[in-house]
């Protein structure tokens, strides 16, 4: 029996049902090989050769697939029809030992019996251009992410990450917020009047001030508004011009990945990751009671608005039957894809038009149903006739002032019969048609008003508007939009206020640092250009390694500069190897690092170069002033050989008591960290004598040890093995 391998178990279940046991269908669970998780995995010295390893947890899956492949008559690789899917098939081919030039790759845009069987009849070789494009993206993203993220962690704080596309998207959010902060509202006034024909034959309607002396005119203060109202009251309103038209609204294109995410956000309030999860389930197949596993929609990662001729004809037949001949355009509607679109797949559409949203409403949960209904109705609408409106524009004159009125009324529903037209209503537009007046006709004023307003700042990004911005600017691709937004949220670089994104404080610091040192990576145009280069690899026009080789050396130079900018060589010598220390700035402030790195990785806080006069109670070394979570303290410079620490502050006021028996100098009264008193020679470091009791300056005549005076005043030998003691004579 032949074997078909897909990524998802759900997808495998759907295809297996459609093929009715004639093929064995199994799933790889996505990638079985990838770059290592905790290492760079890219050999820069060997022409950016990636090192692939088995993905964690995939060992058993590989063993199972290998056994099944050996038994199979033929193996078909049916992963998703995109770069990522092609790369997964290539990894499967490599790991399973399938022939490199074997025709075992099949693809389909929809999971339906017809599409799967047609694909099985036309197997092909792996498209290595697609694989190379995916490898280039993976290596690029790994180099950028693995090099920038440690820099952010060193300079700002731990736990941060950067990405080639993610960081540019974050920059958009940050810069929008700064535009909002810098915005200063400007006052303006809306002057309007409610008027009616003098004979009162027609209903009143609203007109708005538009011009003065034939030029656009804006009222900017209350005094000016009062003046205009007085002038209008003193004059009279006359119809100066009329224009009647039939306005047409063309049906929208079927969904691409980005427009689906935008519409789901605007109409359903769903996030981009949430929308894509629901859509993925609908694409791979879901269990329906009484029917088994069923797929609902075509492939969901696409930037194309193209649909197949069969799908168009099915839609036109459905429209004719349900809505009537007049809702069917003379020719099928075709839509141009956006510039730069890969156009590799059809637009997102339902697989079977007989499976209407109403027929599955009770079988699907609310979110899956809402997304399916959105996709279904958008596709049907895309093949319907235009909506038509009776529109009228009227110019009214009053002395030096010109006013206007616009009205619109639905004439023919067209595509809006199934798909709501979310055209933003014009605040200056009258709902319904204006009365059929004639030029020169005088109007009576019923009332007038002056409304104070202020210009509004730019609007924060939502999931929908950020996806649209990324698409318009050429940042990322359909498969990446949702994951980018998900990372920004999970990393807490943005927080949601309602549906709007607001950057957190750390987002500003990340963006400012990356823009300062990596202007090209953070440039929207550079990122879009890189996407075009990846497309050229896919088209077979460029070698993927040459693109990495062009990118990486300048990036590495920027990285070196960013990591050393502000470094200052000092005369302080490393206590471990003797090389000069370099003053650096990190997330906790300034610190000193050995210039002999990586041979010596000694790092100390700037404060740690401050020596105290306090002697280490264990080894006699002059102790260093250090900073910890509870403030400053004293630590032995011979760490880790000596781990002695003391409270900070006792070294400021020296108290002397006793005499050193070694050199005759006074001894200092010192304290341990637990506040226990001890005595050390003031001649340190030349003399390292220490004692727990006050030294008398004399030595024991019996063993040569130091004579000390106990707290009770008894003079005795400090050597515990010696019994010498000076007893006081009786008076």
N, C-alpha and C positions, 0 to 999 in steps of 0.2 A: 504493500500500500504506500502511495506517495505521501510525503510529509510537507505540510505548510506551516511555516513559522511566522508568527506575528509578534507584536510587542505585548499587547494587553490580553490577559485571560478573558476579559469580557468580550473583546473583539474575537478571540478564538472561539468562544462559545457561540457567538452569532454566526460566524462563518461555518462552523461545524454543523449547525442546524440547517443552514442553507444547502450545504453539500450532501446532507443526508447520509453521512457515514462512508462516503466514497473516498474520502481523504482523511488522514489523521491531521488534526490541527492542534498546535501547541504554541505556547507563548514564552518569550524570553524575559518578560518583565522589564522591557526597556533595554538600556545599554548593558552588555555583559562585560565590556572592557571600557576603561577610561584612564585618564591620567591619575596618578596616585593622589590620595586625599591630603597627605601631610608632607609631601615633597613637591618641588617644582615640576619634575617630570618632563622637562624640556631641556635638551642638551644644546645650549647656545653655541658651544664650541664645535659641535658636529652638525652645523647647518640647521639648527633648530629642530633636531630630530625628537619627536615625542616618544615617550616611553609609556606604553600602555600596560596596565595590570588588570587582573580580574577584578571586577567591581565587587565590593564587599557583599557577602551573602549570596553570590551568584554561582558558587562552586557546584552545588547540587543541581542547579538548573542546567549548567553546562554539561555535567555528566549525563543527565537525563536526555538532553537534546542530542548529545553525541551518540548515545546508544540507539536512539530512535533513527538518527540519520544513517547509521550503519545498516539498519534493517530495511530502510525505505528504498523503494525503487528509484525515486527521484525526490530531491529536496527543493522546495520553492520558498524563497525569502519574500514575505509579503508585508514588510514593514511600511510605515507611513510614506506617502509620496512626496517627500521633501528631503532637504539636505541631511537632516538629522536621521530620518528613516533610512536613507541610503547608507549613511555611516554605520548605523546599527546592522544593516544587512552585510556590509563589508566586514565588520568585526565577527559576525556569525560565520561568514564564509571562511575567514581566516582561522578561527578557533575550531570549527568543525572539519577543517581540512578539505573544503570543497574546492574544485578547480577554479583558478583565478579568472579564466576566460569562459567559465561555464555559463550557460544561459539558464540561470536559476532565479533571477530577480523578476518578480511580478509586482504590479502596482494597480491600484484602482482608486478612483476619487470618491466612491460611495460603496458602502458595504451592502450590496444587494446580490441576489443570485445571478442576475444577468451580468453585473459588472465583474463579479468574481470569476465566473465561468469564462467570460471574454478575456480576462487577464491571464488565466491559465492557458489559453490558446496562443498567447503572445508573450512568452517569457523572453527576457533579454539579459545581456551581461550587466554587471555592476557598472554604473556610470561613475568613473573615477574622478571626473571633473566635479561632480556633486560632493563626493567624498573629500576631495582636496579643499573645496570651499568650506566644508564643515570643519576640517582639520585646521585650516587657517584661522577661522573664528575661535576655535577652542584654544589653540596655542596663543593667539593674541590675547584673549581674555585671561588665560592663565598667567601669562607674563605680566600683564598690567595688574591683575588682582593680587598676585603673589608678591609683587614688588612694591606696590603702593600701600597695601594694607599694613605691612610692618612699619612703614614710614609713618602712617597715621597713628599707629599704636605707640610708637616711640615719641612722637611730637605732641600728640593731643591726649589720647587716653586708650586704654586697652579695650579690645572687643570691637574695634571698628573695621569696616571693610570698604574697599573701593572697587569700581568696575568700569570697564571701558565705556559702556553705554549707561549703566546705572548712575554714574557720577555726573554725566551730562544731563540726564533727566532731573537729578537732584538740583543741579545748577538752575534749571528752568524754574523750579519751584521757589528756590531761594531768591532769584532775581525778581520774580513776580512779587514776592512779599516785600522786597525792598522798594519796588515801584509803588506799592500800596502805602508803605511807611513814608515815602517821600512825597506822596500826593498831597496837594493842598487844594481843597474844594474852592471853586469859583461860583459866585452868586449869579443867578440869572432868573428872569421872570417870564412866565408863560402868560401871554395876554390872549384871552378868548372871549367870544361873545356868542350868545344863543340868538339866532335870527329866524325870521319867518317872512314869507312873501306877504306883502301889504294886504292882500285880499283874504289872507288866512285860509287859502285853499289847500295848502299842503302842511305837513307836519313841520315843526321847528327842527333846526339842525345846528350843529356847532361849527364855528369857524375860528381859525387861529391866525394871529399876527405872523406875517412871514417876511415882509419887505418894507422898506421906506425909501421913497424916491427911486424905486426900481432896483434897489440893491438889498441883499440879505441884511436883516436887521435883528440885533439881539439886545434885549433890555437887560441892563445889569444892575439896576438899583431901584429902590422903592420910589424915589423922587422921579426917576425917569418913567417908571410904570404909571404913576399918577398923572404925569404929563400926557402920556400916550392915551390913557383912558379919557382924559378931558378932551383931547383933540378928536377922538373917535365919537364921543357923545355930541360934540358940536357939529360933526359932519353927517354924511349919510352913506349907507352901504348900497353899492350898485354892482350887479353881476357884470364882471368885465370879460369873462371868458368861460367856456364850457368845453370839456373834452370827454367823449364817451368812447369806451373801448371794450373789447372782450379780452380779458386777461386769461392767460393759460398757465397752468402749473403742470410741468411734466412729471411723470411718475418717477420715483427714486429708483436707483439701481439696486439690484439684490445685494445682500450683505457681503462685505468683506470682513475679515477678523476685526479690524478697527471700528468699522461702522456698527457691527453687532455690539461691541463693547460700549460704544457711545450711546446707542439707542437703549440698550438694557440699563445703562446708568440713568439716562434721562427719563425713561418711561417706567422702569421697574425699580429704580433705586438700588440696583445691584452693582457690586464692585466688579472690576475687570477680572480678577482671579476667580471670583464666584461665578461669573458669567461663563468663563472658559471651562470651568469644572462641569457645569450643567451641560454645556455644549459638547464636551468630550464624551460624556455619558450617552448623549443622544446620538453621537457619531458611532461609538463603539457598539452600542446596543444595550437594551434594557429588557428586563423580564416583564412580559405582559401576561396577565391571567388568561389562560386558555390558548395562548399563541406561542409561548416560549420566548426566547431571546430575539428581539427585533431592533434593527437599526433605523433611525428616523431621518437623519440629515447627512449631507455630504461632508467631505473633509472640511474641518473648521479653521485651519490655518492657511489663509490665502489672502492675497492682495489683489486678486483679479475679480472683475465684475462679469466675466464671460460665463455663459451657460451653454450647455449642449443643445443641438437642434432638437433632439428628442424631448428634452425638458421644456423647451419653448413651446413645442407643439402641444404637449400635454397641458401646459398652463393655458394656452389659448383655447383649447377644447373645454377646459374647466370653466374659464371665464364666460365663454359663449353660452354654456349650458346654465350656469348659475345666475349670471347678470344680464345676459342678452347681447345681441349683435352690436349694439351701439357702444358697448364698453370695450370692444375689441378694436385696437388700432389696425389700420389697413395692412401694415407690415409689422413683423415682430420688432420689439424694441431692442436695440443694441446699445451698449454703454462702453465708453472708452475708459480703460483703466488709467489710474494716475501715472504720471511720469515716474519712471524708476521701478514700477511694479514688475515683479518677476513673471506674473501671468502664467505660472506653471499649472495652476489648477482652476477648476470652475469656482464661481462664487458659492457661498453657502446657501443651500436650498434644501427643501424636503425631498426625500427619495421617492415617496409614493404619495401623490396628491389625493388619492382616495382615503388616505389616513388623515382625515381632517382633525384640527384641534378639538372640535366638539366630540369626535368619536373616541378620543383617548383621554378626555378630561378626567374621567373617573378612574383611569388606570395609572395616571401619572401624579406625582406629588405637585404641589403648587408651583415650585420654582422651575422644575423641568417643564411643566405645562406652559408656563408663561414664556420661557425662552423658545420653546417649540412654536408656540402661537405667533411669537414675534417673527421668527424666521419664515414660517409658512406664509403669513399674511404679507410680509415684505416681498417675498418672491412672486406671489400672485399679483400684487400691486405693480411690480416692476414690468409686467407684460400687459398692463391695462392702459386704456386711453387716458389722455390728459384731463385734468379737472378744468372746468371753464367758469369764469366769473364775469358778471356784468360790472364794469368799473366806471366811475365817473370822477373827474377832477374839475373843481370849480374855482375860479379866481374872482375875488371880490375887492373892489376898490373903495377907499374912504379917504378922500383928500390925498395926502402924500403917502398914505399907508396902503399896503397890499396885504390881503388876507387870503386864506385858502381853505378848502374843504375837500376831503376825499371820501368816497364811499365804495363799498364792494359787496356784491351779493352773489351767492352760488347760483350758477346757471346750469351746470352739469357736473355731477359728482365725480365721474371718471374713477380713477384709482382710489379716491378718498372714500368710496363706498365700502372698502375693506380695510384701508390703512389710514389712520388718522394723520392728517397733515399738520405737523407741529410747527408751522410757520409762525414766527413770533409776531404777535399782533402789534400793529403800528399804533402808538398812543394818539397819533393825529388822524387816525382813520375812523370814520363813522361806520358803525355796523349797519349793513343794508345800504340800499341805493339812496342817493340824494334826490330831492324832488326835481321833476322835469321843468326847470325854469328856463328862461330865455335871456340872452345877452341884453344888457341895458335895463333889466328889470330891477326895481328898487326893493330893498329888504328892510323890514322893521326890526329894530333891536329889542329883544325881550329882556335881556340881562347881559351883564358883562362881568368879567373877573380878572384879577391879576394874581397869579399863584407864584410865590417865591420858591425857587428850587436851587439846588446846588449840584455842580458836576460831581459824578461818582468816580471813585478810584477803580483801577482795574480789578477784575474779579479773580479770586484765588482759583487755582486749578482744582478740578474734580477729576475723578478717574476718567470720565469721558473726554474732558477738554485736554487733559495731559496726553491721552492716547492720540487725540487728533493733532496736537502739537508735535508729538514725536513722529507721527506719520507725515505731516506736512513738511517737517524739517529733515526727513530722511534719517531719523535716529532709530536704530533697531529695525526689526522686521516683525511680521505678524505673530510669529511664535514667541517673541520676547516681551511684548507689551505688558501682558498680565504679570509675568514673573518679575519684571522691573518694579512695577507698582507694589507687588507683594514684598519685595526686599526692602523697599523704602519704608514700608509700614512696619515690618517685623523688626527691622534694625532700629526703629524709633527715630528715624531721620525726619519723618513727617508724622503729624498727628491729625486726626480728623476732627473738624468742627462741623458737625452735620455731615454733609457730603463733600465739604471743602478740605483741601490739604493745606496745613500750616507747617512750615519747617520748624524743627526744634532748634535749640541753641547749638547743639553739636553740629547740625547741618550747615550752619553759617561757618563754623570753624573749619569743617572739612572742605567746603566749597572754596573758601578764601585761600586756604593753603594750596589746594590743587590748582586753582586758577593762577596763583602766584608762581608756582614752579613748573606747571605742566599746561601751558596755554594751548598747545595744539590738541592734546587729548581732551581738554575741557571745551574745545571749540566745536560748536554745532556743525560748522561746515566741514571740519576735519573728520568728524565722526561720520557724517553723511558720505563724504568722499571714500572713506574706508569701506562703507557698505557697497558702494559702486565697484570698488576693487574686488570685493568678495564675489560680486555678481559676475565680474569679468573672469574670475577663476572658474566659476560654474560654467560659463560659456566657452571655456577652453582657451581663452586668450592670454592668460598669464599663469606663471608658475607660482604656487602658493608660498614657497620658501623665499622667493625674491621679494615678495611683499612684506614678509616678516623681517627680512634682512634690511629692507629700506626703512622700516619703522623702528627697529629695536636699538641700534647704536645711538641715535639722537635721544631716544627715551632713556637709555642707560646713563648718558651724560647728564641729562636733567635730573635723574634720580641721585647721582653722585653729588651734584651741586646742592640739591634739596637736603640731603642728609648731612652735608658738611657746612652749609651756609651758616655763618655766624660763629664757626669754630675758631678758637684762639689758642695758639701754642703758649704754654706757660713755662716757667723755670722750675716748677715743682716736679720732683722726680718720683717716679712710681716706686712705692715701697716694696713691690714684689720683684721688679726686674731692672729698675734704675733708669728706664727711659723717661723722657719728658712727658708730662701729662697735658692733655688737650682739654680746654674748657669748652663744653657743649651746652646746648639748651634742650631740655626735654620736657615732658608733660608735667614734671614736678619742679621745674625751674632749672637752674644751672647746676652742672655736675662736672666732674673731671673723669676723663677716660684715658687709658694708657695709649700712647701713640704707637706702641708696638703691637696693636691689635692686628690680626687675630692670634698671634703667638702669645700675647698676654691680654687677657680680657678684664683686667682690674678696672673697676668703676667705683668711685666714691663721690659722695655729696660734696658740694663746694665747701660746706661747713666743716667737713671732715678734715680739712687741712689745718684747722685751728688746734694747736697743741695747748694743753693745759699744763700747769706746773705740778699737777697731781701725779704721783707715781703709782704704777700698777701694783696692787698688794700681792700679786702672785709672782710677777716676773720683774718688777721694778722699772718697766719702760714708762716714758712720759705718755700720759693718756691723751687720746683725741677727743675733741668735742663733736658729738654726732647728734643728728635729729631723728627722732622716732615718732610714733603715733601719739605718744604722751608728752612730747616736747624734747628738750635737749637732755643728753646724758653723756657720761664719759665712758669710753671704750678703749681697751688695750689695742695698740696698733699692730700687735703681733698675732691678731686673729688670722686664721682659726687655731693656731697653735696655743694661743692663750685667749680664753673667752671672758676674761674679767671685765665687769662693768661697774660703774659707780654713779651715784646721783650727781647732777650738774650743780655747780655754784659754790662748792666748798673751797675751790682753789682761789677764790678771789681775795680772801683775807687770811693770810698765812699766820698760823699760831705755832710758836716754837716751844718745845719742852724736851729736855734731855740732850745728851751729847752722843754723837756717833762714836762707837768704840773703834771703828776702822780708820777714820780719817780725822776725827776730832771736831768735825763741824756740827752745828746745832741740828737737831732732828725736828721735822715738822709733825704737827698733829694732823692726821688725815682720817677720813671716814670711808668705810666701804659702802656699797649700795644699800646694805641693810642697816646703815648708820652705826656700824661697829667701829670703835676707834682703833687706829694703829699708828705707828711712828716710822717715818722714812727719812733717810739722810737728805739734807738740803743740797748736798753735793752731787745729786743725781744729774746726769747719767754716769759720771765718773765713778761714783760710789753708789752701790745699789743696796746698802744695808736697810733692813726693815725689821720691825719688832712689834709684837702685840702689847708689850709693856714698855714703860719709860726707860730708855737706856741711860746708864750712869756715866758712860764714857770710859769705863774701866773694864778690864778683862779678868776672867776667873783665874786665880793663881793655881787652881787645881787642874783645869782642862783647857784653859785658853779661850773659853766661850765668853760671850758678852755678859756683863753683869747688868741686871735690870732691877727696877724697883716696882714691886707689885702694888695694886691699889691700896693695900693695907700698910704700905711703907716698908715692907720687907725687901731687902736687897738679896738677890740670889742669882745663881747662874741660869742663863736662858736655856742651857742644854739640859733636856729632861733626864738624861742619863747621869747627870752630875748632881751630887747631893750638897755641893758647897752653898752655904748660906751665911750671911753676916748677921750675927745676933747683937742686939743692943746691950751695952753694959748697964748693970743695975747701978742706980745712983747711990 
